[in-house]
Amino acid sequence: MRDDTWAGLADQFADEAYASVKGYVRTYVLHQQLLEHLPPPPAPVLDVGGGAGHQSFPLAQAGYDVTLLDPSPAMLDKAQQRLQRLPAEAQRRVTLVQAGGENADEAVNGRRFAAVLCHGVLGYLEQPEPLVNQLCRCAAAGGVVSIMTGNAKAMAVRPALERRWDDALAAFDAKTEIGVLGVPGRADTVEELSELVRSRGVEPLRWYGVWLFVDWLEFSGAELDPSDSRQVAATAEVELEASRRDPYRQLSRVFHLVGRKGPS
Ligand SMILES: C[S@@+](CC[C@H](N)C(=O)[O-])C[C@H]1O[C@@H](n2cnc3c(N)ncnc32)[C@H](O)[C@@H]1O
């Protein structure tokens, strides 16, 4: 990669964002949602744009065989550092690959996976199609495709909670914004993304929200203590329940779509 955009964001994202209550909730909620669909370990999992491994390393610890693919050397360094803190057995189940998601199939030498994850990546790309193509292609017949991305129907939430009312009014019909990491981002709708994967042989199974209440609390200025483990665990349970039902999931600023590839 000639220009590692993520070099300047690696610490902020991998260390700071994930150390917050919101970071904990994100990992927990997505993990539980994934377990509803994944085959048992040691099924092979490909994490495209896997960053520092926050979502896929817990799967390696649960016995899955994980390949983490990311174009950013800085993010892969973070992943390598975090990997060294895992038990040796889990470390052996993880392979790191440097490549853009648009070249995933070639980078994994045509291997097919029981699950292909892509969380928090699509929104940074101008067009979702080339990456979605690869995600669907890399899934084995009957395999799961799991995509988390910005929810274009909830774009007014953040500016409104930050009391940027002009921005909030403009955001109802917007699909782009400067995201919390200060990088321009693009959002999708559940319907559009469902259609994209469906047209590539992956049938949508279910969609979820990710965070709701912690997001709202944080944007309105509340401080949540990540060291209060009892509160954090209770919060995560509430968020998991909200992520599964209407109307709560519809208001989550990000959504998680899970689909299954048909027989080839
Ligand atoms: C917000 S981070 C998400 C990391 C990880 N998926 C997670 O949920 O913790 C976005 C990641 O996307 C990666 N990325 C950026 N462009 C990409 C592309 N074209 N293909 C695959 N990954 C990409 C970045 O290097 C970064 O690691």
PDBQT file of the ligand as one rigid body, heavy atoms in Angstrom, charges set to zero:
ROOT
HETATM    1  C1  LIG A 301     -12.489   1.128  11.377  1.00  0.00    +0.000 C 
HETATM    2  S1  LIG A 301     -11.219  -0.047  11.011  1.00  0.00    +0.000 S 
HETATM    3  C2  LIG A 301     -12.107  -1.578  11.323  1.00  0.00    +0.000 C 
HETATM    4  C3  LIG A 301     -11.193  -2.693  11.730  1.00  0.00    +0.000 C 
HETATM    5  C4  LIG A 301     -11.873  -3.997  12.125  1.00  0.00    +0.000 C 
HETATM    6  N1  LIG A 301     -12.692  -4.537  11.044  1.00  0.00    +0.000 N 
HETATM    7  C5  LIG A 301     -12.711  -3.835  13.367  1.00  0.00    +0.000 C 
HETATM    8  O1  LIG A 301     -13.942  -3.950  13.267  1.00  0.00    +0.000 OA
HETATM    9  O2  LIG A 301     -12.143  -3.614  14.444  1.00  0.00    +0.000 OA
HETATM   10  C6  LIG A 301     -11.153  -0.002   9.255  1.00  0.00    +0.000 C 
HETATM   11  C7  LIG A 301     -10.118  -0.941   8.655  1.00  0.00    +0.000 C 
HETATM   12  O3  LIG A 301     -10.344  -1.022   7.249  1.00  0.00    +0.000 OA
HETATM   13  C8  LIG A 301      -9.102  -1.175   6.631  1.00  0.00    +0.000 C 
HETATM   14  N2  LIG A 301      -9.240  -0.844   5.202  1.00  0.00    +0.000 N 
HETATM   15  C9  LIG A 301      -9.218   0.349   4.607  1.00  0.00    +0.000 A 
HETATM   16  N3  LIG A 301      -9.378   0.231   3.272  1.00  0.00    +0.000 NA
HETATM   17  C10 LIG A 301      -9.544  -1.088   3.030  1.00  0.00    +0.000 A 
HETATM   18  C11 LIG A 301      -9.761  -1.863   1.855  1.00  0.00    +0.000 A 
HETATM   19  N4  LIG A 301      -9.826  -1.294   0.667  1.00  0.00    +0.000 N 
HETATM   20  N5  LIG A 301      -9.861  -3.192   1.988  1.00  0.00    +0.000 NA
HETATM   21  C12 LIG A 301      -9.792  -3.786   3.191  1.00  0.00    +0.000 A 
HETATM   22  N6  LIG A 301      -9.578  -3.097   4.328  1.00  0.00    +0.000 NA
HETATM   23  C13 LIG A 301      -9.469  -1.771   4.262  1.00  0.00    +0.000 A 
HETATM   24  C14 LIG A 301      -8.198  -0.248   7.403  1.00  0.00    +0.000 C 
HETATM   25  O4  LIG A 301      -6.829  -0.516   7.195  1.00  0.00    +0.000 OA
HETATM   26  C15 LIG A 301      -8.657  -0.500   8.831  1.00  0.00    +0.000 C 
HETATM   27  O5  LIG A 301      -7.930  -1.524   9.446  1.00  0.00    +0.000 OA
ENDROOT
TORSDOF 0
